[in-house]
Amino acid sequence: MYSMRVKSVMEAKKRLVAPPETTVAKAAKLMAKKNVGAVMVVKGKHLVGIFTERDVVFRVVAAGLDPAGTTIGEVMTADPVTVDPNEIFGRALLAMHDGGFRHVPVVDKGEPVGIVSSRSALDPEMEEFTAETQRRLSLR
Ligand code: AMP
């Protein structure tokens, strides 16, 4: 899994982009609808930042800001660490470990084409674990 290309691990359907003018309230609704933990913030087609569920909690709610009156551009992390679709997934995981975050936008020529997260690594491992557990239980 770690030596697989990022493009074969990323889930295109988890790609959520929004402009910096989007309010936090609107972004949170989009995140809930798509069931994702991060918005890639774009100006035109270009990635300028990332806004995650952690930012909702720490930079908005805990800071006492109004989600309907705050834009994601005001509270996002600008110029996030990104990964190329042809990089190996292990490099994205290393970036998450080093940076202390759980999302890495996948960028091709400046455009965000997808996102990988720590769950991208965990979910297949858990599926394998669950399948193996079921197999062992069925042998009892
Ligand atoms: P997360 O664990 O991904 O929810 O993010 C924790 C913090 O790191 C938040 O403030 C995010 O805005 C920030 N963050 C998330 N992904 C990245 C990234 N790829 N590069 C830089 N910062 C990030």
Backbone and ligand atoms as CSV (ligand in chain L), in Angstrom:
chain,resi,resn,atom,element,x,y,z
A,1,MET,N,N,0.831,-1.213,0.000
A,1,MET,CA,C,0.000,0.000,0.000
A,1,MET,C,C,0.866,1.264,0.000
A,2,TYR,N,N,1.919,1.246,0.839
A,2,TYR,CA,C,2.747,2.455,0.970
A,2,TYR,C,C,3.532,2.778,-0.298
A,3,SER,N,N,3.786,1.741,-1.102
A,3,SER,CA,C,4.534,2.000,-2.336
A,3,SER,C,C,3.603,2.206,-3.537
A,4,MET,N,N,2.305,2.192,-3.286
A,4,MET,CA,C,1.365,2.462,-4.386
A,4,MET,C,C,1.401,3.936,-4.765
A,5,ARG,N,N,1.047,4.224,-6.007
A,5,ARG,CA,C,0.981,5.629,-6.434
A,5,ARG,C,C,-0.195,6.324,-5.746
A,6,VAL,N,N,0.025,7.600,-5.418
A,6,VAL,CA,C,-1.030,8.395,-4.790
A,6,VAL,C,C,-2.316,8.353,-5.618
A,7,LYS,N,N,-2.163,8.420,-6.945
A,7,LYS,CA,C,-3.374,8.494,-7.785
A,7,LYS,C,C,-4.241,7.239,-7.689
A,8,SER,N,N,-3.639,6.118,-7.307
A,8,SER,CA,C,-4.476,4.926,-7.192
A,8,SER,C,C,-5.047,4.755,-5.783
A,9,VAL,N,N,-4.563,5.567,-4.852
A,9,VAL,CA,C,-5.079,5.496,-3.484
A,9,VAL,C,C,-6.150,6.557,-3.249
A,10,MET,N,N,-5.975,7.721,-3.867
A,10,MET,CA,C,-6.890,8.842,-3.581
A,10,MET,C,C,-8.308,8.542,-4.080
A,11,GLU,N,N,-9.256,9.131,-3.375
A,11,GLU,CA,C,-10.645,8.948,-3.788
A,11,GLU,C,C,-11.137,10.257,-4.387
A,12,ALA,N,N,-11.383,10.214,-5.687
A,12,ALA,CA,C,-11.806,11.439,-6.390
A,12,ALA,C,C,-13.132,11.963,-5.836
A,13,LYS,N,N,-13.977,11.046,-5.362
A,13,LYS,CA,C,-15.285,11.503,-4.864
A,13,LYS,C,C,-15.173,12.270,-3.538
A,14,LYS,N,N,-14.005,12.170,-2.898
A,14,LYS,CA,C,-13.803,12.921,-1.649
A,14,LYS,C,C,-13.235,14.311,-1.915
A,15,ARG,N,N,-13.120,14.652,-3.188
A,15,ARG,CA,C,-12.563,15.951,-3.561
A,15,ARG,C,C,-13.621,17.027,-3.322
A,16,LEU,N,N,-13.330,17.913,-2.387
A,16,LEU,CA,C,-14.253,19.018,-2.104
A,16,LEU,C,C,-13.471,20.324,-2.206
A,17,VAL,N,N,-13.878,21.189,-3.136
A,17,VAL,CA,C,-13.197,22.474,-3.309
A,17,VAL,C,C,-14.191,23.604,-3.107
A,18,ALA,N,N,-13.689,24.734,-2.592
A,18,ALA,CA,C,-14.548,25.909,-2.407
A,18,ALA,C,C,-13.656,27.149,-2.411
A,19,PRO,N,N,-14.196,28.295,-2.845
A,19,PRO,CA,C,-13.407,29.526,-2.836
A,19,PRO,C,C,-13.267,30.105,-1.420
A,20,PRO,N,N,-12.254,30.971,-1.211
A,20,PRO,CA,C,-11.989,31.521,0.127
A,20,PRO,C,C,-13.160,32.319,0.718
A,21,GLU,N,N,-14.030,32.817,-0.136
A,21,GLU,CA,C,-15.163,33.629,0.335
A,21,GLU,C,C,-16.273,32.798,0.974
A,22,THR,N,N,-16.182,31.479,0.842
A,22,THR,CA,C,-17.210,30.590,1.417
A,22,THR,C,C,-17.240,30.753,2.936
A,23,THR,N,N,-18.436,30.846,3.501
A,23,THR,CA,C,-18.474,30.958,4.968
A,23,THR,C,C,-18.176,29.591,5.586
A,24,VAL,N,N,-17.734,29.630,6.828
A,24,VAL,CA,C,-17.453,28.398,7.559
A,24,VAL,C,C,-18.737,27.570,7.684
A,25,ALA,N,N,-19.876,28.245,7.893
A,25,ALA,CA,C,-21.154,27.537,8.024
A,25,ALA,C,C,-21.466,26.759,6.749
A,26,LYS,N,N,-21.269,27.419,5.606
A,26,LYS,CA,C,-21.543,26.758,4.313
A,26,LYS,C,C,-20.558,25.594,4.100
A,27,ALA,N,N,-19.284,25.844,4.402
A,27,ALA,CA,C,-18.256,24.803,4.214
A,27,ALA,C,C,-18.575,23.582,5.079
A,28,ALA,N,N,-19.009,23.826,6.315
A,28,ALA,CA,C,-19.325,22.714,7.223
A,28,ALA,C,C,-20.475,21.885,6.651
A,29,LYS,N,N,-21.451,22.570,6.062
A,29,LYS,CA,C,-22.588,21.841,5.456
A,29,LYS,C,C,-22.110,20.985,4.280
A,30,LEU,N,N,-21.216,21.559,3.460
A,30,LEU,CA,C,-20.688,20.808,2.313
A,30,LEU,C,C,-19.893,19.588,2.788
A,31,MET,N,N,-19.114,19.787,3.873
A,31,MET,CA,C,-18.312,18.684,4.419
A,31,MET,C,C,-19.229,17.576,4.940
A,32,ALA,N,N,-20.303,17.981,5.605
A,32,ALA,CA,C,-21.246,16.988,6.152
A,32,ALA,C,C,-21.926,16.227,5.015
A,33,LYS,N,N,-22.330,16.966,3.984
A,33,LYS,CA,C,-23.041,16.333,2.864
A,33,LYS,C,C,-22.150,15.308,2.152
A,34,LYS,N,N,-20.892,15.657,1.991
A,34,LYS,CA,C,-19.956,14.777,1.275
A,34,LYS,C,C,-19.270,13.781,2.208
A,35,ASN,N,N,-19.511,13.980,3.506
A,35,ASN,CA,C,-18.888,13.121,4.523
A,35,ASN,C,C,-17.364,13.133,4.430
A,36,VAL,N,N,-16.791,14.344,4.350
A,36,VAL,CA,C,-15.336,14.486,4.311
A,36,VAL,C,C,-14.872,15.447,5.406
A,37,GLY,N,N,-13.595,15.385,5.733
A,37,GLY,CA,C,-13.062,16.195,6.820
A,37,GLY,C,C,-12.267,17.401,6.368
A,38,ALA,N,N,-12.217,17.633,5.053
A,38,ALA,CA,C,-11.396,18.762,4.597
A,38,ALA,C,C,-11.934,19.390,3.316
A,39,VAL,N,N,-11.776,20.699,3.248
A,39,VAL,CA,C,-12.097,21.440,2.030
A,39,VAL,C,C,-10.789,21.969,1.455
A,40,MET,N,N,-10.580,21.771,0.153
A,40,MET,CA,C,-9.427,22.380,-0.500
A,40,MET,C,C,-9.877,23.744,-1.005
A,41,VAL,N,N,-9.183,24.787,-0.568
A,41,VAL,CA,C,-9.604,26.147,-0.892
A,41,VAL,C,C,-8.914,26.584,-2.184
A,42,VAL,N,N,-9.746,27.008,-3.148
A,42,VAL,CA,C,-9.215,27.331,-4.479
A,42,VAL,C,C,-9.554,28.761,-4.892
A,43,LYS,N,N,-8.583,29.360,-5.573
A,43,LYS,CA,C,-8.835,30.635,-6.252
A,43,LYS,C,C,-8.798,30.290,-7.720
A,44,GLY,N,N,-9.927,30.424,-8.426
A,44,GLY,CA,C,-10.005,29.892,-9.783
A,44,GLY,C,C,-9.848,28.388,-9.661
A,45,LYS,N,N,-8.840,27.855,-10.363
A,45,LYS,CA,C,-8.630,26.402,-10.264
A,45,LYS,C,C,-7.478,26.071,-9.335
A,46,HIS,N,N,-6.796,27.130,-8.827
A,46,HIS,CA,C,-5.560,26.890,-8.081
A,46,HIS,C,C,-5.751,26.758,-6.577
A,47,LEU,N,N,-5.050,25.775,-6.025
A,47,LEU,CA,C,-5.138,25.534,-4.589
A,47,LEU,C,C,-4.421,26.639,-3.823
A,48,VAL,N,N,-5.116,27.266,-2.854
A,48,VAL,CA,C,-4.471,28.307,-2.042
A,48,VAL,C,C,-4.475,27.959,-0.557
A,49,GLY,N,N,-5.276,26.934,-0.175
A,49,GLY,CA,C,-5.317,26.598,1.246
A,49,GLY,C,C,-6.091,25.337,1.512
A,50,ILE,N,N,-6.093,24.973,2.800
A,50,ILE,CA,C,-6.904,23.822,3.232
A,50,ILE,C,C,-7.628,24.208,4.512
A,51,PHE,N,N,-8.850,23.752,4.621
A,51,PHE,CA,C,-9.673,24.027,5.798
A,51,PHE,C,C,-10.256,22.695,6.248
A,52,THR,N,N,-9.936,22.297,7.479
A,52,THR,CA,C,-10.362,20.966,7.948
A,52,THR,C,C,-11.265,21.071,9.174
A,53,GLU,N,N,-11.821,19.916,9.548
A,53,GLU,CA,C,-12.705,19.876,10.720
A,53,GLU,C,C,-11.964,20.371,11.972
A,54,ARG,N,N,-10.671,20.134,12.034
A,54,ARG,CA,C,-9.874,20.626,13.160
A,54,ARG,C,C,-9.924,22.157,13.229
A,55,ASP,N,N,-9.933,22.790,12.060
A,55,ASP,CA,C,-9.998,24.259,12.018
A,55,ASP,C,C,-11.365,24.771,12.482
A,56,VAL,N,N,-12.416,24.002,12.167
A,56,VAL,CA,C,-13.753,24.381,12.637
A,56,VAL,C,C,-13.738,24.435,14.169
A,57,VAL,N,N,-13.162,23.410,14.778
A,57,VAL,CA,C,-13.165,23.323,16.244
A,57,VAL,C,C,-12.217,24.352,16.880
A,58,PHE,N,N,-10.959,24.347,16.422
A,58,PHE,CA,C,-9.935,25.164,17.102
A,58,PHE,C,C,-10.007,26.641,16.710
A,59,ARG,N,N,-10.101,26.897,15.395
A,59,ARG,CA,C,-9.961,28.290,14.938
A,59,ARG,C,C,-11.279,29.040,14.869
A,60,VAL,N,N,-12.395,28.305,14.920
A,60,VAL,CA,C,-13.690,28.985,14.833
A,60,VAL,C,C,-14.449,28.839,16.155
A,61,VAL,N,N,-14.865,27.623,16.477
A,61,VAL,CA,C,-15.696,27.432,17.683
A,61,VAL,C,C,-14.930,27.835,18.947
A,62,ALA,N,N,-13.734,27.273,19.144
A,62,ALA,CA,C,-12.969,27.579,20.364
A,62,ALA,C,C,-12.561,29.049,20.431
A,63,ALA,N,N,-12.422,29.667,19.266
A,63,ALA,CA,C,-12.015,31.085,19.246
A,63,ALA,C,C,-13.224,32.020,19.355
A,64,GLY,N,N,-14.409,31.431,19.438
A,64,GLY,CA,C,-15.623,32.246,19.612
A,64,GLY,C,C,-16.049,33.000,18.365
A,65,LEU,N,N,-15.625,32.518,17.169
A,65,LEU,CA,C,-16.023,33.196,15.927
A,65,LEU,C,C,-17.388,32.684,15.465
A,66,ASP,N,N,-18.071,33.526,14.713
A,66,ASP,CA,C,-19.389,33.158,14.195
A,66,ASP,C,C,-19.205,32.423,12.862
A,67,PRO,N,N,-19.599,31.146,12.768
A,67,PRO,CA,C,-19.400,30.369,11.528
A,67,PRO,C,C,-20.089,30.999,10.319
A,68,ALA,N,N,-21.187,31.721,10.570
A,68,ALA,CA,C,-21.913,32.325,9.446
A,68,ALA,C,C,-21.279,33.648,9.013
A,69,GLY,N,N,-20.421,34.203,9.877
A,69,GLY,CA,C,-19.819,35.500,9.570
A,69,GLY,C,C,-18.316,35.413,9.348
A,70,THR,N,N,-17.809,34.192,9.284
A,70,THR,CA,C,-16.369,33.986,9.077
A,70,THR,C,C,-16.186,33.210,7.776
A,71,THR,N,N,-15.229,33.631,6.963
A,71,THR,CA,C,-14.979,32.891,5.710
A,71,THR,C,C,-13.839,31.894,5.926
A,72,ILE,N,N,-13.838,30.861,5.092
A,72,ILE,CA,C,-12.776,29.858,5.242
A,72,ILE,C,C,-11.412,30.457,4.884
A,73,GLY,N,N,-11.431,31.480,4.030
A,73,GLY,CA,C,-10.183,32.166,3.688
A,73,GLY,C,C,-9.516,32.807,4.896
A,74,GLU,N,N,-10.327,33.175,5.898
A,74,GLU,CA,C,-9.789,33.839,7.095
A,74,GLU,C,C,-9.169,32.845,8.081
A,75,VAL,N,N,-9.611,31.602,8.015
A,75,VAL,CA,C,-9.175,30.635,9.038
A,75,VAL,C,C,-8.497,29.379,8.467
A,76,MET,N,N,-8.315,29.356,7.158
A,76,MET,CA,C,-7.677,28.187,6.523
A,76,MET,C,C,-6.162,28.178,6.812
A,77,THR,N,N,-5.530,27.079,6.483
A,77,THR,CA,C,-4.063,27.034,6.445
A,77,THR,C,C,-3.672,27.317,5.001
A,78,ALA,N,N,-2.932,28.404,4.805
A,78,ALA,CA,C,-2.525,28.769,3.439
A,78,ALA,C,C,-1.372,27.897,2.973
A,79,ASP,N,N,-1.259,27.751,1.661
A,79,ASP,CA,C,-0.158,27.011,1.034
A,79,ASP,C,C,0.125,25.664,1.696
A,80,PRO,N,N,-0.845,24.787,1.700
A,80,PRO,CA,C,-0.634,23.498,2.365
A,80,PRO,C,C,0.408,22.634,1.652
A,81,VAL,N,N,0.898,21.665,2.391
A,81,VAL,CA,C,1.786,20.663,1.811
A,81,VAL,C,C,0.934,19.822,0.856
A,82,THR,N,N,1.450,19.568,-0.333
A,82,THR,CA,C,0.689,18.797,-1.322
A,82,THR,C,C,1.536,17.631,-1.833
A,83,VAL,N,N,0.890,16.789,-2.585
A,83,VAL,CA,C,1.606,15.664,-3.169
A,83,VAL,C,C,1.182,15.516,-4.628
A,84,ASP,N,N,2.091,15.026,-5.432
A,84,ASP,CA,C,1.840,14.813,-6.853
A,84,ASP,C,C,1.140,13.454,-7.037
A,85,PRO,N,N,0.231,13.345,-8.018
A,85,PRO,CA,C,-0.476,12.061,-8.210
A,85,PRO,C,C,0.461,10.883,-8.460
A,86,ASN,N,N,1.661,11.171,-8.987
A,86,ASN,CA,C,2.581,10.069,-9.303
A,86,ASN,C,C,3.559,9.719,-8.190
A,87,GLU,N,N,3.491,10.477,-7.084
A,87,GLU,CA,C,4.327,10.144,-5.927
A,87,GLU,C,C,3.832,8.840,-5.311
A,88,ILE,N,N,4.677,8.209,-4.505
A,88,ILE,CA,C,4.168,7.034,-3.800
A,88,ILE,C,C,3.423,7.512,-2.543
A,89,PHE,N,N,2.421,6.727,-2.162
A,89,PHE,CA,C,1.555,7.096,-1.042
A,89,PHE,C,C,2.342,7.272,0.262
A,90,GLY,N,N,3.410,6.494,0.409
A,90,GLY,CA,C,4.233,6.588,1.616
A,90,GLY,C,C,4.750,8.003,1.850
A,91,ARG,N,N,4.994,8.724,0.771
A,91,ARG,CA,C,5.488,10.090,0.900
A,91,ARG,C,C,4.410,11.000,1.515
A,92,ALA,N,N,3.165,10.772,1.121
A,92,ALA,CA,C,2.053,11.550,1.689
A,92,ALA,C,C,1.897,11.235,3.173
A,93,LEU,N,N,2.042,9.946,3.508
A,93,LEU,CA,C,1.919,9.557,4.925
A,93,LEU,C,C,3.018,10.188,5.768
A,94,LEU,N,N,4.220,10.222,5.200
A,94,LEU,CA,C,5.359,10.827,5.893
A,94,LEU,C,C,5.103,12.320,6.124
A,95,ALA,N,N,4.556,12.984,5.106
A,95,ALA,CA,C,4.243,14.414,5.223
A,95,ALA,C,C,3.219,14.638,6.336
A,96,MET,N,N,2.226,13.745,6.429
A,96,MET,CA,C,1.201,13.874,7.481
A,96,MET,C,C,1.838,13.680,8.852
A,97,HIS,N,N,2.706,12.679,8.939
A,97,HIS,CA,C,3.373,12.395,10.215
A,97,HIS,C,C,4.251,13.582,10.626
A,98,ASP,N,N,5.054,14.079,9.703
A,98,ASP,CA,C,5.977,15.185,9.995
A,98,ASP,C,C,5.227,16.471,10.326
A,99,GLY,N,N,4.131,16.732,9.577
A,99,GLY,CA,C,3.417,18.007,9.744
A,99,GLY,C,C,2.347,17.980,10.820
A,100,GLY,N,N,1.993,16.779,11.295
A,100,GLY,CA,C,0.967,16.684,12.336
A,100,GLY,C,C,-0.433,16.954,11.815
A,101,PHE,N,N,-0.672,16.689,10.548
A,101,PHE,CA,C,-2.032,16.830,9.999
A,101,PHE,C,C,-2.427,15.524,9.324
A,102,ARG,N,N,-3.715,15.427,8.943
A,102,ARG,CA,C,-4.242,14.149,8.452
A,102,ARG,C,C,-4.725,14.192,7.008
A,103,HIS,N,N,-4.449,15.304,6.330
A,103,HIS,CA,C,-4.898,15.437,4.943
A,103,HIS,C,C,-3.769,15.964,4.066
A,104,VAL,N,N,-3.704,15.453,2.843
A,104,VAL,CA,C,-2.756,16.009,1.877
A,104,VAL,C,C,-3.449,16.120,0.507
A,105,PRO,N,N,-3.626,17.355,0.037
A,105,PRO,CA,C,-4.216,17.530,-1.288
A,105,PRO,C,C,-3.297,16.958,-2.367
A,106,VAL,N,N,-3.927,16.354,-3.358
A,106,VAL,CA,C,-3.177,15.819,-4.500
A,106,VAL,C,C,-3.306,16.854,-5.616
A,107,VAL,N,N,-2.142,17.385,-6.020
A,107,VAL,CA,C,-2.159,18.510,-6.952
A,107,VAL,C,C,-1.409,18.161,-8.228
A,108,ASP,N,N,-2.090,18.437,-9.342
A,108,ASP,CA,C,-1.502,18.203,-10.652
A,108,ASP,C,C,-1.471,19.534,-11.393
A,109,LYS,N,N,-0.283,20.049,-11.671
A,109,LYS,CA,C,-0.098,21.354,-12.337
A,109,LYS,C,C,-0.893,22.458,-11.638
A,110,GLY,N,N,-0.803,22.501,-10.319
A,110,GLY,CA,C,-1.448,23.560,-9.542
A,110,GLY,C,C,-2.905,23.308,-9.207
A,111,GLU,N,N,-3.493,22.305,-9.852
A,111,GLU,CA,C,-4.926,22.046,-9.633
A,111,GLU,C,C,-5.145,20.865,-8.696
A,112,PRO,N,N,-6.005,21.042,-7.689
A,112,PRO,CA,C,-6.278,19.919,-6.781
A,112,PRO,C,C,-7.161,18.870,-7.456
A,113,VAL,N,N,-6.628,17.675,-7.650
A,113,VAL,CA,C,-7.376,16.629,-8.356
A,113,VAL,C,C,-7.951,15.589,-7.391
A,114,GLY,N,N,-7.534,15.657,-6.138
A,114,GLY,CA,C,-8.043,14.710,-5.146
A,114,GLY,C,C,-7.394,14.980,-3.804
A,115,ILE,N,N,-7.664,14.120,-2.854
A,115,ILE,CA,C,-7.066,14.296,-1.522
A,115,ILE,C,C,-6.801,12.913,-0.932
A,116,VAL,N,N,-5.719,12.787,-0.187
A,116,VAL,CA,C,-5.503,11.557,0.573
A,116,VAL,C,C,-5.476,11.935,2.049
A,117,SER,N,N,-5.906,10.998,2.867
A,117,SER,CA,C,-5.923,11.269,4.298
A,117,SER,C,C,-5.381,10.063,5.034
A,118,SER,N,N,-5.200,10.220,6.349
A,118,SER,CA,C,-4.684,9.091,7.131
A,118,SER,C,C,-5.671,7.928,7.049
A,119,ARG,N,N,-6.930,8.234,6.811
A,119,ARG,CA,C,-7.928,7.164,6.667
A,119,ARG,C,C,-7.686,6.347,5.406
A,120,SER,N,N,-7.088,6.986,4.408
A,120,SER,CA,C,-6.807,6.243,3.168
A,120,SER,C,C,-5.898,5.065,3.475
A,121,ALA,N,N,-5.058,5.211,4.506
A,121,ALA,CA,C,-4.173,4.111,4.895
A,121,ALA,C,C,-4.887,3.177,5.858
A,122,LEU,N,N,-5.641,3.772,6.772
A,122,LEU,CA,C,-6.274,2.984,7.830
A,122,LEU,C,C,-7.395,2.103,7.305
A,123,ASP,N,N,-8.226,2.641,6.408
A,123,ASP,CA,C,-9.414,1.908,5.968
A,123,ASP,C,C,-9.089,0.554,5.319
A,124,PRO,N,N,-8.134,0.496,4.356
A,124,PRO,CA,C,-7.826,-0.815,3.785
A,124,PRO,C,C,-7.245,-1.778,4.824
A,125,GLU,N,N,-6.425,-1.244,5.763
A,125,GLU,CA,C,-5.859,-2.102,6.819
A,125,GLU,C,C,-6.992,-2.671,7.671
A,126,MET,N,N,-7.980,-1.815,7.986
A,126,MET,CA,C,-9.098,-2.249,8.821
A,126,MET,C,C,-9.961,-3.267,8.087
A,127,GLU,N,N,-10.136,-3.052,6.784
A,127,GLU,CA,C,-10.923,-4.001,5.991
A,127,GLU,C,C,-10.272,-5.380,6.034
A,128,GLU,N,N,-8.936,-5.370,5.893
A,128,GLU,CA,C,-8.193,-6.631,5.923
A,128,GLU,C,C,-8.327,-7.292,7.291
A,129,PHE,N,N,-8.194,-6.465,8.325
A,129,PHE,CA,C,-8.299,-6.953,9.705
A,129,PHE,C,C,-9.684,-7.558,9.955
A,130,THR,N,N,-10.727,-6.844,9.498
A,130,THR,CA,C,-12.102,-7.315,9.699
A,130,THR,C,C,-12.335,-8.630,8.955
A,131,ALA,N,N,-11.838,-8.677,7.693
A,131,ALA,CA,C,-12.021,-9.894,6.900
A,131,ALA,C,C,-11.314,-11.075,7.556
A,132,GLU,N,N,-10.107,-10.824,8.062
A,132,GLU,CA,C,-9.330,-11.889,8.707
A,132,GLU,C,C,-10.025,-12.338,10.002
A,133,THR,N,N,-10.561,-11.382,10.750
A,133,THR,CA,C,-11.271,-11.713,11.998
A,133,THR,C,C,-12.493,-12.580,11.683
A,134,GLN,N,N,-13.240,-12.184,10.647
A,134,GLN,CA,C,-14.431,-12.962,10.244
A,134,GLN,C,C,-14.018,-14.377,9.856
A,135,ARG,N,N,-12.906,-14.457,9.100
A,135,ARG,CA,C,-12.440,-15.768,8.640
A,135,ARG,C,C,-12.104,-16.664,9.835
A,136,ARG,N,N,-11.405,-16.077,10.803
A,136,ARG,CA,C,-11.019,-16.870,11.978
A,136,ARG,C,C,-12.231,-17.299,12.794
A,137,LEU,N,N,-13.201,-16.372,12.914
A,137,LEU,CA,C,-14.405,-16.685,13.682
A,137,LEU,C,C,-15.184,-17.819,13.000
A,138,SER,N,N,-15.187,-17.801,11.654
A,138,SER,CA,C,-15.953,-18.820,10.940
A,138,SER,C,C,-15.296,-20.194,11.040
A,139,LEU,N,N,-14.023,-20.236,11.438
A,139,LEU,CA,C,-13.313,-21.512,11.576
A,139,LEU,C,C,-13.572,-22.148,12.954
A,140,ARG,N,N,-14.142,-21.358,13.863
A,140,ARG,CA,C,-14.351,-21.867,15.236
A,140,ARG,C,C,-15.417,-22.952,15.304
L,1,AMP,P1,P,-6.073,17.842,10.099
L,1,AMP,O1,O,-5.408,16.946,11.080
L,1,AMP,O2,O,-5.810,17.436,8.675
L,1,AMP,O3,O,-7.535,18.055,10.381
L,1,AMP,O4,O,-5.374,19.285,10.192
L,1,AMP,C1,C,-4.746,19.804,11.354
L,1,AMP,C2,C,-4.237,21.216,11.038
L,1,AMP,O5,O,-3.270,21.172,9.970
L,1,AMP,C3,C,-5.328,22.186,10.548
L,1,AMP,O6,O,-5.013,23.487,11.009
L,1,AMP,C4,C,-5.221,22.130,9.028
L,1,AMP,O7,O,-5.635,23.332,8.387
L,1,AMP,C5,C,-3.726,21.894,8.840
L,1,AMP,N1,N,-3.462,21.061,7.655
L,1,AMP,C6,C,-4.194,20.003,7.190
L,1,AMP,N2,N,-3.637,19.470,6.091
L,1,AMP,C7,C,-2.527,20.202,5.835
L,1,AMP,C8,C,-1.518,20.159,4.814
L,1,AMP,N3,N,-1.537,19.242,3.838
L,1,AMP,N4,N,-0.521,21.094,4.862
L,1,AMP,C9,C,-0.479,22.030,5.858
L,1,AMP,N5,N,-1.400,22.111,6.834
L,1,AMP,C10,C,-2.409,21.217,6.831
